[in-house]
Amino acid sequence: QVQLVESGGGLAQPGGSLRLSCAASARIFGFYHMNWYRQAPGKQRELVAGITIGGGTAYADSVKGRFTISRDNAKNTVYLQMNSLKPEDTAVYYCNAYPVLATNNAYWGQGTQVTVSS
């Protein structure tokens, strides 16, 4: 069983920055693509950014150029650097581990709240 623990959420002003962290309880980056999702009140959960086992990255159009996903293999941690934050970025952000092998389980963190407001 893999545990994912997010941290780094909080309150930021429009135009500000936050960095989210997702610490995995095991060395999984060779077997799982890692993603950040978010869910705003009354909306569906949406994929924000992802990083593959090979290090390739992808972003939702709404955050492209503002958010950066990265990982530290030695620390088993994935990051989401969020710059130029907007009120519409307000949501609960979730870390997700998506298995390369379909026979493995996917894992989710508990979520961390990000609120962008003046």
MDAnalysis code that builds the backbone (N, CA, C; Angstrom):
import MDAnalysis as mda
import numpy as np

u = mda.Universe.empty(354, n_residues=118, atom_resindex=np.repeat(np.arange(118), 3), trajectory=True)
u.add_TopologyAttr("name", ["N", "CA", "C"] * 118)
u.add_TopologyAttr("resid", np.arange(1, 119))
u.add_TopologyAttr("resname", ["GLN", "VAL", "GLN", "LEU", "VAL", "GLU", "SER", "GLY", "GLY", "GLY", "LEU", "ALA", "GLN", "PRO", "GLY", "GLY", "SER", "LEU", "ARG", "LEU", "SER", "CYS", "ALA", "ALA", "SER", "ALA", "ARG", "ILE", "PHE", "GLY", "PHE", "TYR", "HIS", "MET", "ASN", "TRP", "TYR", "ARG", "GLN", "ALA", "PRO", "GLY", "LYS", "GLN", "ARG", "GLU", "LEU", "VAL", "ALA", "GLY", "ILE", "THR", "ILE", "GLY", "GLY", "GLY", "THR", "ALA", "TYR", "ALA", "ASP", "SER", "VAL", "LYS", "GLY", "ARG", "PHE", "THR", "ILE", "SER", "ARG", "ASP", "ASN", "ALA", "LYS", "ASN", "THR", "VAL", "TYR", "LEU", "GLN", "MET", "ASN", "SER", "LEU", "LYS", "PRO", "GLU", "ASP", "THR", "ALA", "VAL", "TYR", "TYR", "CYS", "ASN", "ALA", "TYR", "PRO", "VAL", "LEU", "ALA", "THR", "ASN", "ASN", "ALA", "TYR", "TRP", "GLY", "GLN", "GLY", "THR", "GLN", "VAL", "THR", "VAL", "SER", "SER"])
u.atoms.positions = np.array([
    [0.838, -1.186, 0.000],
    [0.000, 0.000, 0.000],
    [0.881, 1.246, 0.000],
    [0.592, 2.171, -0.869],
    [1.359, 3.410, -0.973],
    [0.537, 4.553, -0.403],
    [1.168, 5.371, 0.401],
    [0.504, 6.568, 0.913],
    [1.106, 7.805, 0.257],
    [0.232, 8.728, -0.100],
    [0.637, 10.012, -0.662],
    [0.173, 11.115, 0.277],
    [1.083, 11.968, 0.687],
    [0.753, 13.031, 1.632],
    [1.093, 14.378, 1.012],
    [0.049, 15.174, 0.784],
    [0.243, 16.500, 0.209],
    [0.462, 17.535, 1.308],
    [1.160, 18.584, 0.955],
    [1.350, 19.718, 1.851],
    [1.637, 20.958, 1.016],
    [1.580, 22.113, 1.661],
    [1.940, 23.358, 0.982],
    [0.780, 24.222, 0.562],
    [-0.438, 23.750, 0.759],
    [-1.580, 24.571, 0.405],
    [-1.755, 25.727, 1.379],
    [-2.692, 26.596, 1.056],
    [-2.953, 27.729, 1.931],
    [-3.603, 28.866, 1.167],
    [-3.474, 30.047, 1.733],
    [-4.064, 31.252, 1.159],
    [-2.986, 32.044, 0.432],
    [-3.293, 32.456, -0.785],
    [-2.378, 33.287, -1.561],
    [-3.167, 34.407, -2.207],
    [-2.497, 35.514, -2.437],
    [-3.124, 36.622, -3.136],
    [-3.033, 36.409, -4.638],
    [-3.940, 36.990, -5.384],
    [-3.817, 36.921, -6.846],
    [-2.451, 37.436, -7.291],
    [-1.839, 36.669, -8.196],
    [-0.495, 36.997, -8.633],
    [0.592, 36.375, -7.798],
    [0.219, 35.766, -6.689],
    [1.186, 35.152, -5.797],
    [1.565, 33.747, -6.210],
    [2.337, 33.106, -5.339],
    [2.854, 31.769, -5.624],
    [2.670, 30.847, -4.424],
    [2.552, 29.573, -4.719],
    [2.575, 28.512, -3.722],
    [3.285, 27.322, -4.325],
    [3.892, 26.501, -3.475],
    [4.468, 25.245, -3.933],
    [3.865, 24.105, -3.141],
    [3.224, 23.196, -3.856],
    [2.658, 22.000, -3.245],
    [3.674, 20.862, -3.311],
    [3.640, 20.035, -2.282],
    [4.496, 18.850, -2.238],
    [3.638, 17.616, -2.049],
    [4.074, 16.518, -2.608],
    [3.396, 15.224, -2.450],
    [4.476, 14.196, -2.146],
    [4.505, 13.739, -0.907],
    [5.500, 12.765, -0.475],
    [4.914, 11.362, -0.539],
    [5.600, 10.487, -1.249],
    [5.174, 9.089, -1.346],
    [5.876, 8.252, -0.288],
    [5.181, 7.234, 0.201],
    [5.732, 6.393, 1.279],
    [6.681, 5.324, 0.776],
    [6.820, 5.229, -0.557],
    [7.700, 4.223, -1.144],
    [8.293, 4.779, -2.438],
    [9.335, 4.086, -2.924],
    [9.954, 4.490, -4.190],
    [9.095, 3.981, -5.344],
    [8.259, 4.858, -5.876],
    [7.286, 4.441, -6.879],
    [7.473, 5.113, -8.224],
    [8.367, 6.066, -8.323],
    [8.431, 6.888, -9.526],
    [8.864, 6.097, -10.762],
    [9.445, 4.943, -10.562],
    [9.789, 4.112, -11.711],
    [8.629, 3.277, -12.193],
    [7.532, 3.278, -11.464],
    [6.397, 2.410, -11.777],
    [5.097, 3.188, -11.926],
    [5.116, 4.461, -11.546],
    [3.899, 5.263, -11.572],
    [4.164, 6.622, -12.224],
    [3.232, 7.006, -13.115],
    [3.185, 8.397, -13.527],
    [2.553, 9.185, -12.373],
    [2.994, 10.400, -12.178],
    [2.488, 11.208, -11.071],
    [1.721, 12.411, -11.594],
    [0.585, 12.675, -11.000],
    [-0.298, 13.736, -11.465],
    [-0.772, 14.612, -10.312],
    [-1.114, 15.829, -10.659],
    [-1.841, 16.717, -9.761],
    [-3.215, 16.983, -10.380],
    [-4.242, 16.776, -9.573],
    [-5.609, 17.105, -9.942],
    [-6.095, 18.213, -9.009],
    [-7.201, 18.842, -9.390],
    [-7.844, 19.785, -8.485],
    [-9.357, 19.691, -8.649],
    [-10.049, 20.056, -7.576],
    [-11.502, 20.054, -7.599],
    [-12.002, 21.287, -6.872],
    [-12.685, 22.132, -7.615],
    [-13.303, 23.325, -7.049],
    [-14.725, 22.985, -6.622],
    [-15.291, 23.746, -5.685],
    [-16.664, 23.471, -5.223],
    [-17.653, 23.452, -6.388],
    [-18.443, 22.396, -6.431],
    [-19.455, 22.277, -7.463],
    [-18.949, 21.882, -8.830],
    [-17.657, 21.563, -8.938],
    [-17.076, 21.199, -10.225],
    [-16.462, 19.810, -10.160],
    [-16.248, 19.234, -11.334],
    [-15.611, 17.928, -11.406],
    [-14.104, 18.058, -11.165],
    [-13.533, 16.976, -10.694],
    [-12.083, 16.945, -10.525],
    [-11.433, 17.004, -11.906],
    [-10.391, 17.821, -12.024],
    [-9.733, 17.973, -13.320],
    [-8.231, 17.771, -13.178],
    [-7.635, 17.233, -14.241],
    [-6.192, 17.033, -14.284],
    [-5.503, 18.371, -14.538],
    [-4.542, 18.689, -13.683],
    [-3.827, 19.957, -13.783],
    [-2.468, 19.770, -14.448],
    [-1.728, 18.765, -13.985],
    [-0.380, 18.552, -14.504],
    [0.030, 17.114, -14.239],
    [0.918, 16.603, -15.082],
    [1.402, 15.246, -14.915],
    [2.855, 15.127, -15.325],
    [3.520, 14.140, -14.710],
    [4.907, 13.844, -15.076],
    [5.034, 12.336, -15.212],
    [5.595, 11.892, -16.329],
    [5.685, 10.458, -16.602],
    [6.917, 9.864, -15.932],
    [7.008, 8.528, -15.967],
    [8.188, 7.889, -15.383],
    [9.444, 8.300, -16.136],
    [9.300, 8.696, -17.387],
    [10.440, 9.140, -18.172],
    [10.773, 10.611, -17.992],
    [9.942, 11.322, -17.235],
    [10.199, 12.735, -16.970],
    [9.458, 13.703, -17.878],
    [8.681, 13.186, -18.803],
    [7.877, 14.058, -19.636],
    [6.774, 14.715, -18.825],
    [6.432, 15.944, -19.193],
    [5.414, 16.682, -18.454],
    [4.297, 17.157, -19.381],
    [3.145, 17.378, -18.803],
    [2.001, 17.897, -19.538],
    [1.154, 18.728, -18.578],
    [0.451, 19.707, -19.156],
    [-0.311, 20.644, -18.341],
    [-1.674, 20.924, -18.973],
    [-2.630, 21.224, -18.114],
    [-3.904, 21.735, -18.598],
    [-3.668, 23.117, -19.201],
    [-4.456, 23.445, -20.209],
    [-4.291, 24.746, -20.870],
    [-4.435, 25.897, -19.884],
    [-5.283, 25.716, -18.882],
    [-5.579, 26.794, -17.942],
    [-4.396, 27.138, -17.045],
    [-3.409, 26.243, -16.934],
    [-2.272, 26.504, -16.054],
    [-0.953, 26.543, -16.797],
    [-0.974, 26.277, -18.089],
    [0.258, 26.227, -18.873],
    [0.979, 27.583, -18.796],
    [2.275, 27.511, -18.533],
    [3.066, 28.737, -18.407],
    [3.079, 29.322, -17.010],
    [2.202, 28.822, -16.126],
    [2.144, 29.335, -14.754],
    [2.543, 28.275, -13.728],
    [2.194, 27.026, -14.000],
    [2.477, 25.926, -13.075],
    [3.595, 25.048, -13.630],
    [4.381, 24.485, -12.724],
    [5.447, 23.569, -13.110],
    [5.432, 22.354, -12.192],
    [5.370, 21.175, -12.791],
    [5.446, 19.933, -12.020],
    [6.880, 19.409, -12.100],
    [7.360, 18.882, -10.977],
    [8.698, 18.316, -10.932],
    [8.729, 17.242, -9.858],
    [9.823, 16.490, -9.822],
    [9.934, 15.466, -8.790],
    [11.383, 15.348, -8.334],
    [11.516, 14.876, -7.112],
    [12.828, 14.591, -6.528],
    [12.836, 13.108, -6.199],
    [13.514, 12.319, -7.028],
    [13.492, 10.864, -6.845],
    [14.098, 10.449, -5.503],
    [15.115, 11.168, -5.065],
    [15.768, 10.803, -3.810],
    [14.842, 11.009, -2.609],
    [13.941, 11.975, -2.728],
    [13.016, 12.269, -1.628],
    [11.637, 11.665, -1.837],
    [11.456, 10.935, -2.945],
    [10.133, 10.356, -3.255],
    [9.040, 11.421, -3.207],
    [9.321, 12.587, -3.733],
    [8.414, 13.723, -3.618],
    [8.187, 14.366, -4.981],
    [6.945, 14.697, -5.230],
    [6.553, 15.432, -6.423],
    [6.097, 16.820, -5.986],
    [6.414, 17.801, -6.814],
    [6.080, 19.180, -6.493],
    [5.190, 19.794, -7.574],
    [4.439, 20.784, -7.173],
    [3.705, 21.614, -8.121],
    [3.967, 23.064, -7.738],
    [4.806, 23.726, -8.526],
    [5.076, 25.133, -8.321],
    [4.006, 25.936, -9.051],
    [3.291, 26.755, -8.309],
    [2.181, 27.521, -8.871],
    [2.502, 29.005, -8.773],
    [2.655, 29.641, -9.918],
    [2.941, 31.070, -9.975],
    [1.789, 31.818, -10.624],
    [1.795, 33.122, -10.481],
    [0.758, 33.966, -11.091],
    [-0.637, 33.426, -10.794],
    [-0.865, 33.116, -9.541],
    [-2.125, 32.487, -9.151],
    [-3.313, 33.408, -9.406],
    [-4.423, 32.772, -9.758],
    [-5.669, 33.467, -10.049],
    [-6.760, 32.955, -9.116],
    [-7.797, 33.745, -8.859],
    [-8.890, 33.258, -8.002],
    [-9.487, 31.950, -8.512],
    [-9.504, 31.758, -9.818],
    [-10.066, 30.516, -10.374],
    [-9.187, 29.296, -10.135],
    [-7.996, 29.489, -9.579],
    [-7.159, 28.355, -9.177],
    [-7.568, 27.803, -7.817],
    [-8.494, 28.475, -7.146],
    [-8.956, 28.017, -5.849],
    [-9.614, 26.644, -5.966],
    [-9.121, 25.688, -5.191],
    [-9.609, 24.313, -5.257],
    [-8.874, 23.474, -4.220],
    [-9.359, 22.260, -4.041],
    [-8.586, 21.257, -3.312],
    [-7.703, 20.537, -4.339],
    [-6.421, 20.472, -4.071],
    [-5.462, 19.862, -4.979],
    [-5.087, 18.473, -4.460],
    [-5.131, 17.506, -5.372],
    [-4.871, 16.112, -5.028],
    [-3.682, 15.577, -5.804],
    [-2.866, 14.824, -5.143],
    [-1.779, 14.099, -5.782],
    [-2.289, 12.703, -6.171],
    [-1.869, 12.244, -7.333],
    [-2.314, 10.944, -7.850],
    [-1.122, 10.176, -8.404],
    [-1.064, 8.901, -8.083],
    [-0.070, 7.995, -8.659],
    [-0.797, 7.039, -9.579],
    [-0.478, 7.105, -10.864],
    [-1.171, 6.283, -11.875],
    [-0.217, 5.199, -12.353],
    [-0.613, 3.929, -12.207],
    [0.336, 2.856, -12.496],
    [0.618, 2.658, -13.980],
    [1.851, 2.336, -14.281],
    [2.229, 1.958, -15.645],
    [1.607, 0.609, -16.001],
    [1.614, -0.306, -15.037],
    [0.996, -1.618, -15.230],
    [-0.447, -1.564, -14.759],
    [-1.357, -2.001, -15.618],
    [-2.781, -1.917, -15.298],
    [-3.172, -2.790, -14.112],
    [-2.328, -3.771, -13.795],
    [-2.653, -4.653, -12.674],
    [-2.372, -4.010, -11.320],
    [-1.668, -2.888, -11.315],
    [-1.393, -2.196, -10.051],
    [-2.491, -1.183, -9.735],
    [-2.618, -0.860, -8.458],
    [-3.611, 0.131, -8.038],
    [-3.116, 1.546, -8.289],
    [-4.057, 2.446, -8.478],
    [-3.759, 3.867, -8.448],
    [-3.934, 4.357, -7.014],
    [-3.237, 5.431, -6.683],
    [-3.306, 5.973, -5.324],
    [-3.592, 7.473, -5.365],
    [-4.276, 7.920, -4.310],
    [-4.601, 9.333, -4.165],
    [-4.163, 9.831, -2.803],
    [-3.775, 11.090, -2.764],
    [-3.556, 11.738, -1.487],
    [-4.863, 12.271, -0.936],
    [-4.781, 12.864, 0.251],
    [-5.986, 13.338, 0.936],
    [-6.413, 14.726, 0.473],
    [-5.552, 15.411, -0.252],
    [-5.883, 16.733, -0.768],
    [-5.381, 17.853, 0.113],
    [-5.095, 18.982, -0.516],
    [-4.682, 20.181, 0.212],
    [-5.401, 21.385, -0.399],
    [-5.933, 22.233, 0.453],
    [-6.737, 23.360, -0.004],
    [-5.840, 24.506, -0.453],
    [-6.150, 25.036, -1.624],
    [-5.505, 26.246, -2.127],
    [-6.596, 27.291, -2.337],
    [-6.427, 28.439, -1.708],
    [-7.381, 29.527, -1.846],
    [-6.644, 30.770, -2.337],
    [-7.123, 31.317, -3.437],
    [-6.508, 32.519, -4.001],
    [-7.517, 33.652, -3.877],
    [-7.181, 34.600, -3.031],
    [-8.119, 35.686, -2.743],
    [-7.365, 36.880, -2.193],
    [-7.898, 38.064, -2.487],
    [-7.302, 39.278, -1.931],
    [-8.010, 39.669, -0.632],
])
